[in-house]
């Protein structure tokens, strides 16, 4: 196969499927179901994951004059994004009532958003990162306002678009400054340019600008203002997607940029990320304590988890990258699962959104209540869940990197998070406020329809991934360590030397 086509094989699969959906959807009768389009999107997401796995057979691939690089690192995030999209499509298949005509557009936009995210993870050039960022962002802007006729949905989409455009301007300005300081926009070329530049402060300013743009995408404080309102107004399956997949892509870009493009400035940017991590964890958890709306609570939780993930960046190169990659995978599994259940329970109309609305769920939908509690416990970091090992690895990376106090801040914030996660779990197993001591409401009266096969498969996949990451984390950790070793080089004399990948201190 041609090297250029092989380097973009997963993106091509999703693009062809998205275009095909756009061509077929207008030909369907107005009253016909759009579920077949959803199944086509599901098949495309699965094939894109297989295509990414197929790329591993050919080793590192550089294409399009070195602007695209496919290696174990990019394949790791390709597989993660494909899995997130697959689960999102499965739980969305019966999300729309009846035969919504715009359901076909929904599936198409999810595929196109995935194309942008995957392109970001394999981009070795900042302008290609920008192209992928825009493809992903435009699709998610529309998806946020997909519940047409709802004022909160329109507000969500408009706010995300305006603030997202503002953040994109910072990113582009940072790229321009990086080119002015180093003479290149190649991520690998930045490292050599910084060594010979006569304007190191300009180069660091460029990095700061780029961090603002990417900080918005991962909803890290203080760039998190949009997150609660956007998550509240967007459809629950879309929130599950946008709280995980775009973050995975943005963190992949950030890892490649910092450890490959700016290793000489490690002693500077690690201080900046230390502050961002501490601020994100603290503001996210304190904000979640005050919320009665479940989606807003999980939005602030998402801000806190962005902070936990940033903790990994303070570790040494191999350990920091591996722990960040593992945490991204664990967070994706548990957060997609949590929002999938919320979407299934509240339905298209988002009828259940406050804590009181979920009271008594265990008496009516015991399986869904148990799964939601399991995902919440994983977000909290309880043992035998993916969230436990995710936090263990990122805090270990920070300690081994010499940032003990940041790990202490993270542990304190994990304790604060107990208050709102456990509060929701208690509500799930409490008696509804509108029921008497002997009254039992029937399941359809409060919590939507019966689980369908696609939704069951999606939830089972998310729950199984969360459980396996908490019991057998070694396999994913090994893949993350291979990803870390696939493109990076040790940090130079400005920092402590890093151990080789095979001697990493991370152990399951």
N, C-alpha and C positions, 0 to 999 in steps of 0.2 A: 504494500500500500504506500502511496505517496506520503512522505514525511509530513508535509504541510497539512494534509487532510487528517493524518493520524493524530497530530498534535491537538486538533480541535474536534475529535470524533464525538465525545459526549455532547458538546455544544451543538454540533451539526445534527445529531439525532433529535435533540429537543427543538431545534429551530425548524427542521422539516416537519416534525409532528405539530408544532404550533401553527405553521403556515397551512398545513392540511386541515387542521381544526377550523381555521378562519375561512377556508374555502368550502368546507362541508356544512358548517353551521347555517349559513343563509339558505341552503337548499332544503333544510328540514321544514316540515309544516309547522305552523304557528303553535299548534297544540301538541306536537310530538315531544316525547321525553328527550332530554339532552344527556341522559346517562351514558349512552354509547360513546359520546364525545369524552366523557369522564374516563371511561375504560380505556379509550385510546391514549389519553394523557397518562394514565397509570402505566400502561405498557411502555410508553416512551420514557417515563422516569426510570423504570426498571432497566430498560435497554441502555440508557445513558450510564447507569451504574456499572453494567456489564462492560460497556465500552471503556470506561475509566479503568476497570480492572484489567482489561485486555492491554491497555497501554503499558502496564508494568512489565510485560514480556519484552519490551524493546529498550528498557533502561532509560536513562535521561535523554530527552528529545528537545532539541532547540530548533525552532522554526521561525519563519518570517523575520529573518535578519536578527535573530536573537531576542525578539520582543515577546515570544511565547516560549516558556520552558515547562516541560512536563517531566516530573520526577516523582519520587515517592511522597514528597511533601504535597504537591498539588493533587496527586491521586487520592491521598488521604482525605483531603477536603472535598474533592469531587464526589467521592463515595458518601461522605457525610451529608453533603447537600442533596444528592440524589435520594438518600434514605429519608431525609426530612420531607422532601417534596412528595415522595411516594406515600408516606403516612398521612400527610396533609390531604392529598387527593383522595385517599381511601375514606377518611372521616368526612370529607366534603361531598361525597357522591350523593348522599341523601339529605344534604343540608338544605337545599332549596325546596320550597314547597311546590308540589304539583309539577308543572312544566314551565318553569321560569325561562323565558326566551333568552335572557342574558347569562344563563348558566354556562353556555358554551364559551362566552368571552372570559368567564372566570377561569376555566381550565387553561385557556390559551395564555392568559396573563401570568399564571403561575409558572408555566413552562418558560415563557420569555424571561421572567424574573430569574429563574434558575440558570438560564443561559448567561445572564450578566454576572451572577455570583460565581459561576464556574470560571468564566473568563478572568475575573479578578484574581482567583487563586492561582492561575497559571501564568499571569502576566509578569513579565520581567522588565517592564518598561512603564513608567508612570503614566504616560498618555494612554496606554492600553488599559491600565487600571481605571483611568477616568472613563473610558468608553464602557467598560463593564459595569462600573458604578452607576452610570446614567441609565443603561439598559435595565439594570435591576431596580433602580429608584423609580423610574417612570412607571414601571409595572406595579410596584407596590403603592405608589401614590393613588393609582386608580383602584386597586384592590381595597384600600382603606375605606373608600367611599362607596363600596359596592352595594350596601343595603340602601337602594335608591328610595327616596322619600323620607328617610330618617334624618332629622336635623343634626343629630350627633355624628352620623356618618359623614355628612357633608363637611361639618366642622373638622372632623378628624382628617379627612383627605386634604382640605385646604391648608390646615395648619402644618401638616407634614410636608406639603409641597413648598410652602413659603419658607419655612425654616430649613428644609432640606436644600433648597436652592441657595440660601444664604451660606450654609455649610459647604456646599460644593464650590462656591466662590473662594472660600478660604483654601480649599484643597488645590484649586487651580492656581491661585496666587502663590501657594507654597511650591508648586511644581515650577512655576516661572522663576521664583527666587533660587530654587535648587539648580536650575539650568544656568542662571546668571552666576552662581557661585562656583559651579563645577564644570560647566560646559557640556553637560549631558543630562538626559532624563532616564537613562538606563539605571536600574536599581543596582546592578553589579558595578557599573561604571562610577556610581556616586562615591564608593569607597576610595577608589584611586583618585578621583577628583578632589576629594576632601584633603588628601595627603599633600596635594600640590597647590591648593587654593590659597589665594592671598586674602580671602574674605571668609574666615571660619565662622565669624559671628553671623554673617549672612546665611551661611549654610545651616547653622542651628536655627535661625529664624525661619528658614524654609521648612525645616523639620517640624517646628512648632506649629506652623500654619497647616501642614498636612495632618498633624495630630488632631487639630481642631475638626477638620473635615471627617476624619475617621472616627473621632470621638463621638461625633453626632450619630454616626451609623450604629455604633455599639451602645449608644445611650449612656455613656459615662458622664458623671458629674464633672464640671458644671454645664455640660452640653445636653442635659437630660430633660429640659423643660417641656419638650414636646411629648415625651413618652406617655404619661398618664392619660392625657386627653385623647391621643391617637389610639392607644390600646382600648380605651373605653368605647370609642365610637366604631372601630373597625370590627368586622365579623370575627368571631372567636377563632375559627380555623386559620384565618389570615393572620391574626395576632400570634398564634402558635408558630406560623411560618416566619413572620417578620421578626420575631423575637429570638430566632435561632439561626436560620440560614444566612441572612445578611450579616449577622454578627460573626458567624463562622468565616465568611468571605472577608470581612473587614479585618478580623484578627489575623487571618492568613496573610493579608497584605502587610499588616503592621509587623508581623514576625519577620517576613522577608525583608521589609524595608529597614528595620532597626538592626537586625543581626547581619544582614548582607550589605546594606547601603551605608549604614552609619555606625559600624563597630568602633571606629576611632573616637566617637563621641559618647561611648557607653557611659562614662563617668558623669556625663551631663544629663542624658535623657533618662537614666535610671532614677535620678532624683525627681524629675518631672513626673514620671510614671508612678513613683512612690506616692507622691501627693495626690495624683488622680485616683489611684486605687483606694487610698484611705478615705478620700472625700466621697467617692462613689459608694463604698460600702456603708459609710456612716449615714449619708443623706438618704440613700435608698432604704435602709432598714428603718430609720426614724420616720421617714415618710409613710412607709407601709403600715406602721403602727396606728396611724390616724385614719385609715381607710375602712369604710363599710362596704364599698363596692369591690367585689372580688377581683374584677379585671384590673381596676386601679391598684389594688393591693399587689397583684402579681406584676403590674407594671413597675412599681417601686422595687419589688423583689428583683426584677430584671436588671434594674440599675445597680443594685447591690451585687448581683452576680457578675456584672461587667467589672466591678471592682475586684471581686475575688479572682477573676481571670487575669486582670492586670497585675495582680500580685506575682504571677508566674514570670512576668517580664523582668522582675528584679533578680531572678536566679541566673546562674551561669548558663552559657549558651546552649549546650545540649540538654541539660536538665530543665531549663526554663522553657524551651520550645516543646519538649516532650510533655511536660506537665500542662502547658497551655493547650496543646492539641487534645490531650486526654480530657481535660475539663470541658472543652468545647463539645466533645462528643457526649459526655455524660449529661451536660446541661441541656443539650438538644433533645435527648431521649426523654428526660423527665418533664421538660417544659412543654414540648409538643404534646405529650400525653395529657398533661393537666389541662391545657387549653382545648384539647380535643373533647375531653369529658364535659367541660363547661359549655362548649358549642353544642354537644349532643343533648345536654339537659335543657339549655335555654332556648334552643331552636333558632330559626331565622329571625324571629322577632325579639330575641334576647330577653325573654320574659323573666328569667331568673338571673339576677345580677348582684343583689345585695347578700350579705351574710345571712339575713333572716330568710331569704328565699331558698337557701340550701338546708335549712333546718329540717331534720327528719328524713334526710335522703337515705340513710342507712336502713330505715324501716320499709322504704318503698323500692329502692334500687340498691340492694346491699352490695352487689358486685361493683357497680360504678362508685359507690361510696368508698369501698375498700381500695379500689384502684386510685381514686383521687387522693385518699389519705396516704397511700404508698408513694405517690409522686410528690406529695407535699413533704413527707418525711425524707425523701431523697433530696429535695431542694434544701431542706434543713441540714442534711449531712449526717443522717443516722447510719450506723454500720449496717452492712449487707445491702447497701444501695450504691448506685454509681456516684451519687453526690458525696458520699463519705470519702471514697478514694480520690475523687476530684479535688476536694479541699485538702486532703492529706498531702497530695502530691504538690499542689501549688504552695502550700505553707512550708513544706519541706524544701522546695526550691528556694523560697525566700530566705529561710534560715541558713541554708548552705551558701547562699550568696551574701551572707552577712547582714541581712535585714531582719533581725529578730523582732524589733519593735513593730514592724509592719505585720508580721505573723500574729503578734499579740493583738493588734488592732483587729485583724481578721477574726481571731477567736472570740473577742469580745462582741463583735458584730454578729457572729454566729449565735451567740447566746441571746442577743436582742431579737434575732429572727425567730427564736422559739416562740415568742409571745404571739406573733400574728399567725404563724403557720399552725401552731397548736390550737389557737382560738378557732380557726376554721375547721380543724378536725373535730373539735368538741361540738361545734355547731352541726356537723354532718350526723353526729350520733345523738343529738338532742331531739326532743319531741317538738314538732312544729307548734308555733305559737297559737295557730288557729284551730288546734285539735284538742279535744277533751282527753281525759285520762284513758278512756276505753275506745276512742275513735281512731280508726286506721284508714288513711286515705288510700285510694287505689292508685297505682303507679301512673296511669295516663292523666290523672287529675292534676298533677303538679309537675311532672318531670318528663314530658315529651313522649315520643314513640318508643317502641321496642327497638333494641339494637339490631341493626342489619348486619349481614355477613361482611361487607367491606369495612364498616366501622369497627366491627369486632376484630378483624385482621389488623387494622391500623393500631388499635389500642393494645392488642396482644403483642405486636412488634415493639411498641414503645415500652411496655411493661417488661417484656423479656430482656430488652437491651439494658434497661435500668437495673434489673436484677443481676444479669450476667456481669455487668461492669462493676457491680458491688461484691460479687463472689469470685469471679475469675477475671480480674482486670489485666492479667499479664499479657494476653494476646493483643489487646488494643494498645496497651502501653508499649509493647514491642513494636507495633506498627508506628506509633507516635515517635519512638526513638529512631526508627529507620528513616522516618520523615525528617527528623531533626538532622540526621547525618547526611541527608541526600544533597544538601546545597550549601550548608554553612561552613565557615572556617572559624577557628578559635579566635577569641577577642585578643587583640594585641596588647602590648606592654602597658597600655593605660589602665588595664584591669587585671584581675587575677586570671591566671591561665585556666582554661577549661579542661576537664578530663575528656578522653576520647569516648565516643558513644558507647562502646562495649563496657566501659567501666563506670557508667552512670550510677549515681547513688540512689536513683529511684528504684524501688523494688516493690512489687505488689505484696 
